[in-house]
């Protein structure tokens, strides 16, 4: 469905946490993956494991040929060495820094993207001199995505980017995320529990339920010309 | 105020400031480690740091005297280097720093406890090395607690008496505000004692005022 080359990703690991167990065994190439499922399914746990913020009990995590975690070799790269951009649900903008300082925080650490491109794509230029406390939900979201992109990540993880945004503004955030996918070609994994969002963004959908993958497919993704809204609503 | 009294006030404020500078790096490091890097035996370390809060200051002074005396565990090393600590201004700083440290660590600790780990984690995903995360995220976000701790530590240092008397004595070159007030009172120089009392009250007021201002503006 996608004309862009995907990035090879291996997510083959288990996480035990109290009575909750997450098990995922996926190998695929994709440009935009949606992790879909009800709350408590383990979606955020998957993202945190990829970002290195949570240590899986066992398994392997590879992104674009780089091994980030491999329990057999006792390899567990620190988050700062992984090159994985992560925008958590609460976006976590640094409260003691301006928008500009937030956005440029990751640029001193190696690879990074052209600020002009990122600021233009996410339409952030008018915001850069403001304090993060005065931003709206949608603005915070865009600043957080820009901050993650500016560190030049190999993969961008977005945890329910629209959850904190009012319903009426959601349609205005999605295009920004699509631009990231189309123009910057930054591969992304996108967590959502909304089928509409998932279809608009992803070229692969992985559905999680209670810590298990119940479906992983490339079907019914990314709306194509001629497919009606009604058709899309019926899908997964 | 005559020259001698002025000298005592400046010496005390200077030594207390120096003691604060000396206790800040280990105090901040200890506070951060206790909050973010739990290790076995943490409670023992916490108790040891807080000991000067509950021990009679004179007893703490005696411990320091034993440790830093010429034949003491630490003192013998200084002695080999030709550095004399006991009954010099260095002993004043040492006593002040040891007595102020527990207050600094406590306040700085609660400062670090209030820092949302999320910010540190996100900074790491942006490629920041742990040292950079500490300097740019953890420390600035905990700065209120650290500043409050520094002011508390400074105030405690300025008021320090018991441990100072034990290891620095009341020699003309090591007399602080507290020890001078004691000496002047004992020797019937009430006027001088009263002047120093006023000076002590003034400095203490200024320190508390600054501390309250800092928490009001939300540094």
Interface residues (C-beta under 8 A of the other chain):
Chain A: X51 X52 X53 X78 X79 X80 X82 X83 X84 X85 X86 X88 X90 X92 X94 X95 X96 X105 X106 X108 X109 X110 X147 X148 X151
Chain B: X116 X118 X119 X121 X122 X123 X124 X125 X126 X127 X128 X129 X130 X132 X133 X136 X137 X140 X141
